[in-house]
Amino acid sequence: MSAKHILKLVNNTPLAELVPEEDGASAPTTTKINGVNYIATMARSGKMLMLRVRREGQHTDPPKVPIGSIRTSVKSQKPANRVVAEEISKPTRAEPARAPQRPVELDRPVVARAPAAVDLTVGRPEQPRVSFRPAPETSGLGEFVRADVPVKAPPELGSLLEKAREQSASDVHIMSGEPPRFRCGGKMVPVGEPMSDAHAQALVTPLLNERNAKQLNELGYADFACQLEGADRLRVNVNKQRTGIKGCFRLIMPEPPTLESLGLPQELRQMLNYHQGLVVVSGPNGAGKTTTLAALVDMFNAEGSVHIITVEDPVEVIHPIKKAIVTQREVGAHTKSFHSALKGSLREDPDVIAIGELRDRETVEKALEAAETGHLVFATMSTPSAASTIDRLIDMFPPDDQSQVRATLAGVLKFVVSQRLVPRQDGNGRVVAVELLTGGMALWTLIRDDKLYQLPSLQQRGRAFGMIRIEDSLNDLLEAGVITMDVAKRFADDPRVIGKPDPVAETVGADRGRKGARRNLFSKKGG
């Protein structure tokens, strides 16, 4: 419930007098509901309100730390209410030592929005307040380290990673008590003999700098990216687990990919015609969203004289300067968070902003604000489909704000690219299948009117406008002989459509993307 709901709930009742004017809590007040006596308490902190009601005679333990000052109101509209207010406003009744039958009982409140002002008077002197809000971030940024400076690694680790690239692996796992494993084509393949914990630590810990080592000791894990001598660039996760140390290495391509090399639809090149708006790349974890985002950034880098700002955690693909200026910032090293970096980027004269991930409401708010104010924003989200991506963007906000978010999103959304990596028929890695939503009046109307359940019908009719269903992409791969029928049906949202001709697709050209499907970097990576 929002604060407005709580205020509406207690309106025209004696409980309305308990709403604090400032941060703090009212004294517990006895009220009768349906012939039963209840004790009610109202608390406020900033834009948050809490109403707690318990039955008289049933006590719970009060909090160990006082949350707010005790505040009461003497304002009332009815004589009966005035009597109650005068009685509970006496200091002798409000002090827990003299009135143990009325202890102050407060829990952490539900986050909600409060009105701008509450016209209530204060019945007793103000006491020191303690806020409900969590403490602000106090940790400073880590030591600045250039992302493209090679790091010396143990020779054994370098040879292991080089072997993984030769076998088109996407990830390498080093775990105490187990042999190293490569992820090839989505499957884990053991390589070599089991490693002791000391052996695994000798391979993994030399990659940790002071900041990463501190994070590993305090949190039990560390995430970072590094450039190893002779092994190209890696995204690394080091963590502690049952048998000891464990390291997971994601092999990053040495150069930014292109849309053609990834087998992505050429409809994405329409983004070059936009100068503002929001483009979301979605898909499950490990579906290549970061690789696709890097391809979109490289497309603008190669063909436009613009300023591109990327905010990543961590910086993965290094973008050399071509026609554009590319500013790459890493969360933790160059900025505290995604939303703080976005707030600062609006003053840095950007044309294109690429966000590594939309994780929270604050980041989504800044992304929508940047898209509304004349910037083209790219972002990724871990959602399984295009429809669920739009739902997730809206559901991040409270119910009272969702109508406004729908209107804003309908005005700025240009593309939703949802992708899945599908096993190839020849067993040589995986190939990408893409679901594409293009912004237009029909899509914007569905978003604004909260009718996303009609989205599949719109995608079927919108093929001529550049929209692609996931079944259309799978059918193209199936017809090209890249995947099997069973695999296509397993990854389709509607298996009944697999293998059936699409008359709309035949009209607009059914050979879209087949060349890219036969040769793409997702299959070379193996994941």
VEXDREN-2710 file (C-alpha; in Angstrom, 1 decimal):
% VEXDREN-2710
k/r/px/py/pz
1/MET/0.0/0.0/0.0
2/SER/1.1/3.5/-0.7
3/ALA/1.0/6.4/1.8
4/LYS/-2.1/7.7/0.0
5/HIS/-3.8/4.4/0.6
6/ILE/-3.0/4.5/4.3
7/LEU/-4.3/8.1/4.6
8/LYS/-7.5/7.2/2.7
9/LEU/-7.9/4.2/5.0
10/VAL/-7.8/6.3/8.2
11/ASN/-9.7/9.3/6.8
12/ASN/-12.7/10.4/8.9
13/THR/-11.6/8.1/11.8
14/PRO/-9.9/8.9/15.1
15/LEU/-6.7/7.4/13.6
16/ALA/-6.4/10.3/11.3
17/GLU/-5.1/12.4/14.2
18/LEU/-2.1/10.1/14.7
19/VAL/-0.4/10.9/11.4
20/PRO/2.9/12.6/12.3
21/GLU/3.7/16.0/10.7
22/GLU/7.4/15.1/10.6
23/ASP/9.6/12.0/10.9
24/GLY/8.6/10.1/14.1
25/ALA/5.9/8.0/15.6
26/SER/2.7/8.7/17.5
27/ALA/1.9/7.3/20.9
28/PRO/-0.1/4.0/20.9
29/THR/-3.8/4.9/21.0
30/THR/-6.7/2.7/21.9
31/THR/-9.6/2.6/19.5
32/LYS/-12.7/0.4/19.2
33/ILE/-13.4/-1.5/15.9
34/ASN/-16.6/-3.7/15.7
35/GLY/-16.8/-3.8/19.4
36/VAL/-13.2/-4.9/20.0
37/ASN/-10.5/-2.7/21.5
38/TYR/-7.3/-2.3/19.3
39/ILE/-4.1/-0.3/19.9
40/ALA/-2.9/1.7/16.8
41/THR/0.4/3.4/16.1
42/MET/1.3/5.7/13.1
43/ALA/4.9/6.3/12.1
44/ARG/6.5/8.5/9.4
45/SER/9.9/8.8/7.8
46/GLY/10.3/11.0/4.8
47/LYS/7.9/9.8/2.2
48/MET/7.1/6.6/4.1
49/LEU/4.2/5.9/6.4
50/MET/3.4/2.9/8.6
51/LEU/0.1/2.0/10.4
52/ARG/0.3/-0.7/12.9
53/VAL/-2.8/-2.1/14.7
54/ARG/-2.8/-4.9/17.3
55/ARG/-5.5/-6.2/19.5
56/GLU/-5.5/-4.9/23.1
57/GLY/-4.0/-7.3/25.5
58/GLN/-1.8/-9.1/22.9
59/HIS/1.7/-7.7/23.3
60/THR/4.8/-8.1/21.2
61/ASP/8.4/-7.2/22.1
62/PRO/9.3/-3.5/21.3
63/PRO/12.3/-2.8/19.2
64/LYS/15.7/-2.6/20.9
65/VAL/16.6/0.7/19.2
66/PRO/14.1/3.7/19.2
67/ILE/13.1/4.5/15.6
68/GLY/11.5/7.9/16.0
69/SER/10.3/10.4/18.5
70/ILE/6.9/10.1/20.2
71/ARG/4.5/12.6/18.7
72/THR/0.8/13.1/19.3
73/SER/-1.8/15.6/18.0
74/VAL/-4.4/17.6/19.9
75/LYS/-6.3/18.6/16.8
76/SER/-9.7/17.1/16.4
77/GLN/-13.1/17.7/14.9
78/LYS/-15.3/15.8/17.2
79/PRO/-15.7/16.2/21.0
80/ALA/-15.2/12.5/21.7
81/ASN/-11.9/12.5/19.7
82/ARG/-10.7/15.6/21.6
83/VAL/-11.0/13.8/24.9
84/VAL/-8.9/10.9/23.7
85/ALA/-6.3/13.3/22.2
86/GLU/-6.0/15.2/25.4
87/GLU/-5.5/12.1/27.5
88/ILE/-2.8/10.5/25.3
89/SER/-1.0/13.9/25.0
90/LYS/-0.1/13.9/28.7
91/PRO/3.6/13.1/29.4
92/THR/2.7/10.7/32.1
93/ARG/0.8/8.6/29.6
94/ALA/3.4/8.7/26.8
95/GLU/6.4/7.7/29.0
96/PRO/7.0/3.9/28.8
97/ALA/8.3/3.9/32.4
98/ARG/5.0/5.2/33.9
99/ALA/2.7/3.5/31.4
100/PRO/4.1/0.1/30.6
101/GLN/0.6/-1.0/29.4
102/ARG/1.2/1.2/26.3
103/PRO/4.7/0.5/25.0
104/VAL/5.8/2.0/21.7
105/GLU/5.8/-0.8/19.2
106/LEU/7.2/-0.1/15.7
107/ASP/8.3/-2.3/12.9
108/ARG/10.2/-1.3/9.7
109/PRO/7.6/0.3/7.5
110/VAL/6.6/-0.6/4.0
111/VAL/8.1/1.8/1.6
112/ALA/5.4/4.2/0.3
113/ARG/4.9/7.7/-1.0
114/ALA/3.4/10.2/1.4
115/PRO/1.6/13.5/0.6
116/ALA/3.4/16.7/0.4
117/ALA/2.2/18.0/3.7
118/VAL/0.0/16.8/6.6
119/ASP/-1.8/19.6/8.6
120/LEU/-1.4/18.4/12.1
121/THR/-0.2/20.1/15.3
122/VAL/2.5/18.7/17.6
123/GLY/1.3/17.8/21.0
124/ARG/4.7/17.5/22.8
125/PRO/8.3/18.7/22.5
126/GLU/10.3/17.1/19.7
127/GLN/12.8/14.5/20.7
128/PRO/15.9/13.3/18.7
129/ARG/14.8/11.4/15.6
130/VAL/16.3/8.2/14.1
131/SER/15.4/7.7/10.4
132/PHE/14.1/4.5/9.0
133/ARG/16.1/5.0/5.8
134/PRO/19.2/2.8/5.2
135/ALA/22.5/4.4/5.6
136/PRO/23.9/6.1/2.5
137/GLU/26.9/4.6/0.6
138/THR/30.0/5.5/2.5
139/SER/32.6/3.4/0.6
140/GLY/34.7/5.4/-1.8
141/LEU/35.7/4.3/-5.3
142/GLY/38.5/1.8/-5.9
143/GLU/41.9/2.7/-7.2
144/PHE/41.8/3.8/-10.8
145/VAL/43.3/1.1/-13.1
146/ARG/43.3/1.3/-16.9
147/ALA/41.2/-1.4/-18.3
148/ASP/43.5/-2.1/-21.3
149/VAL/46.7/-2.7/-19.4
150/PRO/47.8/-6.3/-19.6
151/VAL/48.1/-8.3/-16.3
152/LYS/50.7/-10.9/-15.8
153/ALA/49.2/-14.3/-15.1
154/PRO/50.6/-17.7/-14.2
155/PRO/51.9/-19.5/-17.4
156/GLU/49.6/-22.5/-16.6
157/LEU/46.5/-20.3/-16.5
158/GLY/47.5/-18.6/-19.8
159/SER/48.0/-21.9/-21.6
160/LEU/44.7/-23.2/-20.2
161/LEU/42.8/-20.1/-21.5
162/GLU/44.5/-20.3/-24.8
163/LYS/43.4/-23.9/-25.2
164/ALA/39.9/-22.9/-24.3
165/ARG/39.8/-20.3/-27.1
166/GLU/41.1/-22.9/-29.6
167/GLN/38.2/-25.2/-28.6
168/SER/35.7/-22.3/-29.0
169/ALA/34.8/-22.3/-25.3
170/SER/32.8/-19.5/-23.8
171/ASP/33.8/-20.0/-20.2
172/VAL/36.5/-21.7/-18.1
173/HIS/35.8/-22.9/-14.6
174/ILE/38.7/-23.6/-12.1
175/MET/37.5/-25.2/-8.9
176/SER/39.3/-26.7/-5.9
177/GLY/39.0/-30.5/-5.9
178/GLU/37.8/-30.7/-9.5
179/PRO/39.4/-30.7/-12.9
180/PRO/39.1/-27.5/-15.0
181/ARG/36.0/-27.4/-17.2
182/PHE/35.3/-25.6/-20.5
183/ARG/31.8/-24.6/-21.5
184/CYS/31.5/-25.6/-25.2
185/GLY/28.2/-25.3/-26.9
186/GLY/26.5/-24.7/-23.7
187/LYS/27.8/-28.0/-22.1
188/MET/30.5/-28.3/-19.4
189/VAL/33.5/-30.4/-20.6
190/PRO/36.2/-31.5/-18.0
191/VAL/39.8/-30.9/-19.0
192/GLY/42.9/-32.4/-17.2
193/GLU/43.2/-33.6/-13.7
194/PRO/41.6/-32.4/-10.4
195/MET/43.2/-29.5/-8.7
196/SER/44.0/-29.0/-5.1
197/ASP/42.9/-25.9/-3.3
198/ALA/46.4/-24.6/-3.1
199/HIS/46.9/-25.2/-6.9
200/ALA/43.6/-23.4/-7.7
201/GLN/44.6/-20.5/-5.5
202/ALA/48.0/-20.2/-7.2
203/LEU/46.2/-19.8/-10.6
204/VAL/43.4/-17.5/-9.5
205/THR/44.6/-15.2/-6.7
206/PRO/47.4/-13.5/-8.7
207/LEU/44.7/-11.7/-10.8
208/LEU/43.3/-9.9/-7.7
209/ASN/44.3/-6.4/-7.1
210/GLU/43.9/-4.7/-3.7
211/ARG/40.3/-3.7/-4.2
212/ASN/39.2/-7.1/-5.5
213/ALA/41.0/-9.0/-2.8
214/LYS/39.2/-6.9/-0.2
215/GLN/35.9/-7.6/-1.8
216/LEU/36.7/-11.3/-1.8
217/ASN/37.5/-11.3/1.9
218/GLU/34.5/-9.2/2.9
219/LEU/31.8/-10.5/0.6
220/GLY/33.1/-13.9/-0.4
221/TYR/33.3/-13.1/-4.1
222/ALA/34.9/-10.6/-6.5
223/ASP/33.8/-9.5/-10.0
224/PHE/36.1/-7.8/-12.4
225/ALA/37.6/-7.8/-15.9
226/CYS/41.2/-7.9/-16.9
227/GLN/43.5/-8.1/-19.8
228/LEU/45.9/-11.1/-19.5
229/GLU/49.2/-11.3/-21.4
230/GLY/48.7/-13.8/-24.2
231/ALA/45.1/-14.6/-23.3
232/ASP/43.2/-11.5/-24.4
233/ARG/40.5/-10.0/-22.3
234/LEU/38.5/-11.9/-19.6
235/ARG/35.5/-11.3/-17.3
236/VAL/36.4/-12.9/-14.0
237/ASN/34.4/-14.1/-10.9
238/VAL/36.4/-15.4/-8.0
239/ASN/34.4/-16.8/-5.0
240/LYS/34.8/-19.0/-2.0
241/GLN/32.7/-22.2/-1.8
242/ARG/32.6/-25.5/0.0
243/THR/35.9/-27.1/-1.3
244/GLY/37.8/-23.9/-1.4
245/ILE/38.5/-21.2/-4.1
246/LYS/36.7/-21.1/-7.4
247/GLY/37.3/-19.0/-10.5
248/CYS/35.0/-18.5/-13.5
249/PHE/36.5/-16.9/-16.6
250/ARG/34.3/-15.5/-19.5
251/LEU/36.4/-15.3/-22.7
252/ILE/35.8/-11.9/-24.3
253/MET/36.4/-11.4/-28.0
254/PRO/39.5/-9.2/-28.7
255/GLU/37.6/-6.9/-31.1
256/PRO/34.1/-5.5/-31.1
257/PRO/31.7/-7.7/-33.1
258/THR/29.4/-6.6/-35.9
259/LEU/25.8/-7.3/-36.6
260/GLU/26.7/-9.4/-39.6
261/SER/29.2/-11.5/-37.7
262/LEU/26.7/-12.2/-35.0
263/GLY/23.9/-13.1/-37.4
264/LEU/21.6/-10.4/-36.1
265/PRO/18.8/-9.0/-38.3
266/GLN/19.7/-6.1/-40.5
267/GLU/16.6/-4.3/-39.2
268/LEU/18.7/-3.2/-36.3
269/ARG/20.6/-0.8/-38.6
270/GLN/17.5/1.4/-38.5
271/MET/18.8/2.6/-35.2
272/LEU/21.3/4.8/-37.0
273/ASN/18.3/6.9/-38.1
274/TYR/17.4/7.7/-34.5
275/HIS/18.9/10.4/-32.4
276/GLN/16.9/9.8/-29.2
277/GLY/14.9/7.0/-27.6
278/LEU/15.3/3.7/-25.7
279/VAL/16.6/0.4/-27.1
280/VAL/16.5/-2.7/-24.7
281/VAL/18.5/-5.9/-25.4
282/SER/17.0/-8.7/-23.3
283/GLY/17.4/-12.4/-22.9
284/PRO/18.3/-15.0/-20.2
285/ASN/21.7/-15.0/-18.5
286/GLY/24.4/-16.2/-20.9
287/ALA/22.4/-15.3/-24.0
288/GLY/25.0/-12.9/-25.4
289/LYS/23.3/-9.6/-24.5
290/THR/26.6/-7.9/-23.7
291/THR/28.0/-9.1/-27.1
292/THR/25.0/-7.7/-28.9
293/LEU/25.2/-4.4/-27.0
294/ALA/28.9/-4.2/-28.0
295/ALA/27.9/-4.7/-31.6
296/LEU/25.4/-1.8/-31.5
297/VAL/28.0/0.5/-29.9
298/ASP/30.5/-0.5/-32.6
299/MET/27.9/0.3/-35.3
300/PHE/27.6/3.9/-34.1
301/ASN/31.3/4.1/-33.4
302/ALA/32.1/3.1/-37.0
303/GLU/29.4/5.2/-38.8
304/GLY/28.7/8.3/-36.7
305/SER/30.6/11.2/-35.4
306/VAL/29.0/11.1/-32.0
307/HIS/29.9/10.9/-28.3
308/ILE/29.2/7.4/-26.8
309/ILE/29.2/6.8/-23.1
310/THR/29.1/3.3/-21.7
311/VAL/28.4/2.3/-18.1
312/GLU/29.4/-1.3/-17.4
313/ASP/30.0/-3.7/-14.5
314/PRO/32.7/-4.4/-15.4
315/VAL/34.0/-3.0/-18.7
316/GLU/34.2/-6.0/-21.1
317/VAL/34.7/-5.3/-24.8
318/ILE/37.2/-2.5/-25.4
319/HIS/36.0/-0.1/-28.1
320/PRO/38.8/1.6/-30.1
321/ILE/38.2/5.2/-31.3
322/LYS/36.9/5.2/-34.9
323/LYS/34.6/8.0/-36.0
324/ALA/33.0/8.5/-32.6
325/ILE/34.4/9.2/-29.1
326/VAL/33.8/6.3/-26.8
327/THR/33.9/6.9/-23.0
328/GLN/33.8/3.7/-21.1
329/ARG/33.1/3.8/-17.3
330/GLU/33.1/0.9/-14.9
331/VAL/30.9/0.7/-11.8
332/GLY/33.1/0.5/-8.7
333/ALA/36.2/1.9/-10.3
334/HIS/35.0/5.0/-12.1
335/THR/31.5/5.5/-10.6
336/LYS/29.6/4.1/-7.6
337/SER/26.5/2.9/-9.4
338/PHE/24.6/2.8/-12.7
339/HIS/22.2/5.6/-11.8
340/SER/24.8/7.9/-10.4
341/ALA/26.8/7.5/-13.6
342/LEU/23.7/8.2/-15.7
343/LYS/23.0/11.3/-13.6
344/GLY/26.5/12.6/-14.3
345/SER/26.4/11.6/-18.0
346/LEU/23.6/14.0/-18.8
347/ARG/26.2/16.8/-18.2
348/GLU/28.9/15.2/-20.3
349/ASP/27.4/16.0/-23.8
350/PRO/26.5/12.4/-24.8
351/ASP/24.7/11.4/-28.0
352/VAL/24.5/7.7/-27.2
353/ILE/24.5/6.1/-23.7
354/ALA/24.9/2.3/-23.3
355/ILE/24.0/0.9/-19.9
356/GLY/25.3/-2.6/-19.0
357/GLU/22.1/-3.6/-17.1
358/LEU/18.9/-2.1/-15.9
359/ARG/19.0/-3.5/-12.4
360/ASP/16.8/-1.2/-10.3
361/ARG/14.1/1.5/-10.4
362/GLU/16.6/4.4/-10.0
363/THR/18.6/3.3/-13.1
364/VAL/15.4/2.9/-15.2
365/GLU/14.2/6.4/-14.1
366/LYS/17.5/7.9/-15.3
367/ALA/17.4/5.9/-18.5
368/LEU/13.9/7.1/-19.3
369/GLU/14.9/10.6/-18.4
370/ALA/17.9/10.5/-20.7
371/ALA/15.8/9.0/-23.6
372/GLU/13.2/11.8/-23.1
373/THR/15.8/14.6/-23.2
374/GLY/17.3/13.9/-26.6
375/HIS/19.7/10.9/-26.1
376/LEU/19.7/7.5/-27.6
377/VAL/19.9/4.9/-24.8
378/PHE/21.0/1.3/-25.1
379/ALA/20.5/-1.1/-22.2
380/THR/20.2/-4.8/-21.3
381/MET/17.8/-6.7/-19.1
382/SER/17.7/-10.3/-18.0
383/THR/14.2/-11.1/-19.2
384/PRO/13.1/-14.1/-21.3
385/SER/11.0/-12.3/-23.9
386/ALA/10.1/-8.9/-25.4
387/ALA/6.7/-8.7/-23.7
388/SER/8.2/-9.6/-20.3
389/THR/10.8/-6.9/-20.8
390/ILE/8.2/-4.2/-21.1
391/ASP/6.3/-5.7/-18.1
392/ARG/9.4/-5.7/-16.0
393/LEU/10.2/-2.0/-16.8
394/ILE/6.7/-1.0/-15.7
395/ASP/6.5/-3.2/-12.6
396/MET/9.7/-1.7/-11.2
397/PHE/7.6/1.3/-10.2
398/PRO/4.8/1.6/-7.6
399/PRO/1.2/1.2/-8.8
400/ASP/0.5/4.9/-8.5
401/ASP/3.3/5.7/-10.9
402/GLN/2.8/3.0/-13.5
403/SER/0.3/5.0/-15.7
404/GLN/2.9/7.8/-16.0
405/VAL/5.6/5.3/-16.7
406/ARG/3.5/3.7/-19.5
407/ALA/3.0/7.1/-21.1
408/THR/6.8/7.8/-20.9
409/LEU/7.8/4.4/-22.2
410/ALA/5.4/4.6/-25.1
411/GLY/7.0/7.9/-26.1
412/VAL/10.6/6.8/-26.0
413/LEU/10.7/3.0/-26.8
414/LYS/12.3/2.3/-30.2
415/PHE/13.4/-1.3/-30.1
416/VAL/13.2/-4.4/-27.9
417/VAL/15.7/-7.1/-29.0
418/SER/15.1/-10.4/-27.2
419/GLN/17.5/-13.1/-28.0
420/ARG/18.2/-16.8/-27.2
421/LEU/21.1/-19.0/-28.0
422/VAL/20.1/-22.2/-29.7
423/PRO/22.3/-25.4/-30.1
424/ARG/23.4/-25.9/-33.7
425/GLN/22.6/-29.1/-35.5
426/ASP/26.3/-29.9/-36.3
427/GLY/27.2/-29.5/-32.6
428/ASN/29.6/-26.6/-33.3
429/GLY/28.4/-24.1/-30.7
430/ARG/25.1/-22.2/-30.6
431/VAL/23.3/-19.8/-32.9
432/VAL/21.2/-16.7/-32.0
433/ALA/17.5/-16.6/-32.5
434/VAL/16.0/-13.1/-32.2
435/GLU/12.7/-11.6/-31.3
436/LEU/12.4/-8.0/-32.4
437/LEU/9.8/-5.3/-31.4
438/THR/10.0/-2.0/-33.3
439/GLY/8.5/1.1/-31.9
440/GLY/5.4/2.4/-33.6
441/MET/2.0/3.8/-33.0
442/ALA/0.4/0.3/-32.6
443/LEU/3.0/-0.8/-30.0
444/TRP/2.9/2.5/-28.1
445/THR/-0.9/2.3/-27.9
446/LEU/-0.7/-1.2/-26.4
447/ILE/1.8/0.0/-23.8
448/ARG/-0.1/3.2/-22.9
449/ASP/-3.5/1.3/-22.6
450/ASP/-2.0/-1.6/-20.7
451/LYS/-2.9/-4.2/-23.3
452/LEU/0.3/-6.1/-23.8
453/TYR/-1.6/-9.3/-24.0
454/GLN/-2.3/-8.3/-27.6
455/LEU/1.4/-8.2/-28.4
456/PRO/1.6/-11.6/-30.1
457/SER/-1.1/-10.6/-32.5
458/LEU/0.7/-7.3/-33.2
459/GLN/4.0/-9.1/-33.9
460/GLN/2.2/-11.4/-36.4
461/ARG/0.8/-8.4/-38.2
462/GLY/3.9/-6.3/-37.9
463/ARG/6.4/-8.3/-39.9
464/ALA/6.2/-5.8/-42.7
465/PHE/7.2/-3.1/-40.2
466/GLY/10.3/-4.9/-39.1
467/MET/8.9/-6.9/-36.2
468/ILE/10.1/-10.5/-35.8
469/ARG/8.6/-13.2/-33.7
470/ILE/10.9/-15.7/-32.1
471/GLU/9.1/-18.4/-34.1
472/ASP/10.0/-16.6/-37.3
473/SER/13.6/-16.5/-36.4
474/LEU/13.6/-20.2/-35.4
475/ASN/11.8/-21.1/-38.7
476/ASP/14.5/-19.3/-40.7
477/LEU/17.2/-21.3/-38.9
478/LEU/15.3/-24.5/-39.4
479/GLU/14.8/-23.9/-43.1
480/ALA/18.5/-23.1/-43.4
481/GLY/19.4/-26.4/-41.8
482/VAL/21.2/-24.8/-38.9
483/ILE/19.0/-26.3/-36.1
484/THR/16.7/-29.3/-35.8
485/MET/13.0/-29.4/-35.5
486/ASP/13.0/-30.6/-31.9
487/VAL/15.4/-27.8/-30.8
488/ALA/13.2/-25.2/-32.6
489/LYS/10.1/-26.4/-30.8
490/ARG/11.9/-26.5/-27.5
491/PHE/12.9/-22.8/-27.7
492/ALA/9.7/-21.5/-29.3
493/ASP/6.9/-19.8/-27.3
494/ASP/4.3/-21.4/-29.6
495/PRO/5.6/-24.7/-30.9
496/ARG/2.6/-25.1/-33.2
497/VAL/4.0/-22.4/-35.5
498/ILE/7.3/-24.1/-36.0
499/GLY/7.7/-25.6/-39.5
500/LYS/4.7/-23.8/-41.0
501/PRO/5.2/-21.2/-43.7
502/ASP/4.5/-17.6/-42.8
503/PRO/2.8/-15.8/-45.7
504/VAL/3.8/-12.4/-44.3
505/ALA/7.4/-13.4/-44.1
506/GLU/7.3/-14.6/-47.7
507/THR/6.0/-11.2/-48.8
508/VAL/8.7/-9.2/-47.1
509/GLY/11.6/-11.6/-47.9
510/ALA/12.0/-14.9/-46.0
511/ASP/15.7/-15.0/-46.4
512/ARG/16.3/-12.3/-43.8
513/GLY/19.4/-13.1/-41.7
514/ARG/20.1/-16.6/-43.1
515/LYS/23.6/-15.8/-44.1
516/GLY/24.3/-14.5/-40.7
517/ALA/22.8/-17.6/-39.2
518/ARG/25.3/-19.8/-41.1
519/ARG/28.3/-17.8/-39.9
520/ASN/28.1/-15.9/-36.6
521/LEU/30.4/-15.3/-33.7
522/PHE/28.0/-16.8/-31.2
523/SER/28.7/-20.2/-32.7
524/LYS/32.4/-19.5/-32.7
525/LYS/32.3/-18.6/-29.1
526/GLY/30.3/-21.7/-28.3
527/GLY/28.1/-19.6/-26.0
END
